[in-house]
């Protein structure tokens, strides 16, 4: 019969370095001499995996995230308007969402409140405001007559928009800032919204070919979003420094045209921007072919001159 003498406490078999098991940290639940995987004493065991707790920064920045939320609300209002047949209001709401999307990033950079949370939250809001909302708008407005092909085209637009946003987030720190890879999803949404606004500007009635044209336009926008075509990002334009005088004159004239005919100006601007990527790629490809042709002529011209001089 064993007993403890002299007031000594019994040895704790799970103690380590003189510390009882109750005082050990949560991850130190194994024995130091014998591993939990069955290895005998004295034999080195496999390294045990330890969970690492990553501390989260408390709180988020209010101002830029509020602006992003306003864009989300505008996109949701566009969806509700499309479901009620108010297509013009839905298009205007998408335009408003684009304004909020342009403001939140600039406000975050100016106030030095950029965060990873804001980037991810902005992408989720963009998917709703510029992916789901334009797809529902264009489906309810012009693609219902196509049946299955109509909602498949609208769903393809949403899918390509989501892929475009995911690729942008992955390449955010590795791609040059001067260009976008693929058509940005806000620009694609503005093409849809400006088309609807232009249609109602010219009356919005009568027999038109909008069903076929819009179907082809949706497929083209979906393809441009997931393409590798480069588009100018306009991030290098600095409005806080001195510019030439003619720049101010051009901006004033553009504002006057926009105030006079906003529907036509918006449609022309976004259509030209969507077409600028393929046009630029064709221009670069044509210049490469011309250079190759000139280089081939230069290589063959000395051979011809040498053969002509021979008897």
SULVEN-V485208 format. One record per backbone hydrogen bond with DSSP energy under -0.5 kcal/mol. NH is the residue of the N-H (numbers start at 1). CO is the residue of the C=O. Records with the same first field share a line. If there is no record, write none. Layout:
BEGIN
NH: CO / CO
END
This chain:
BEGIN
5: 3
8: 5
13: 11
15: 12
16: 19
19: 16
23: 20
24: 21
28: 25
29: 27
31: 34
35: 39
38: 35
42: 33
43: 40
44: 42
53: 51
54: 52
55: 53
65: 61
66: 62
67: 63
68: 64
69: 65
70: 66
71: 67
72: 68
73: 69
74: 70
75: 71
76: 72
77: 73
78: 74
79: 75
80: 76
81: 77
82: 78
83: 79
84: 80
85: 82
86: 81
87: 85
90: 86
91: 87
92: 88
93: 89
94: 90
95: 91
96: 92
97: 93
98: 94
99: 95
100: 96
101: 97
102: 98
103: 99
104: 100
105: 101
106: 102
107: 103
108: 104
109: 105
110: 106
111: 107
113: 108
114: 108
119: 115
120: 116
121: 117
122: 118
123: 119
124: 120
125: 121
126: 122
127: 123
128: 124
129: 125
130: 126
131: 127
132: 127
133: 128
135: 131
136: 132
137: 133
138: 134
139: 135
140: 136
141: 137
142: 138
143: 138 / 139
144: 139
146: 143
147: 144
149: 146
151: 147
152: 148
153: 149
154: 150
155: 151
156: 152
157: 153
158: 154
159: 155
160: 156
161: 157
162: 158
163: 159
164: 160
165: 161
166: 162
167: 163
168: 164
169: 165
170: 166
171: 167
172: 169
174: 171
175: 171
180: 231
182: 180 / 229
183: 224
188: 184
189: 185
190: 186
191: 187
192: 188
193: 189
194: 190
195: 191
196: 192
197: 193
198: 194
199: 195
200: 196
201: 197
202: 198
203: 200
204: 199
213: 209
214: 210
215: 211
216: 212
217: 213
218: 214
219: 215
220: 216
221: 217
222: 218
223: 219
224: 220
225: 221
226: 222
227: 224
231: 180
233: 178
234: 178
237: 234
238: 236
239: 237
247: 244
248: 244 / 245
249: 245
250: 246
251: 247
252: 248
253: 249
254: 250
255: 251
256: 252
257: 253
258: 254
259: 255
260: 256
261: 257
265: 261
266: 262
267: 263
268: 264
269: 265
270: 266
271: 267
272: 268
273: 269
274: 270
275: 271
276: 272
277: 273
278: 274
279: 275
280: 276
281: 277
282: 278
283: 279
284: 280
285: 281
286: 282
287: 283
288: 284
289: 285
290: 286
291: 287
292: 288
293: 289
294: 290
295: 291
296: 292
297: 293
298: 294
299: 295
300: 296
301: 297
302: 298
303: 299
304: 300
305: 301
306: 302
307: 303
308: 304
309: 305
310: 306
END
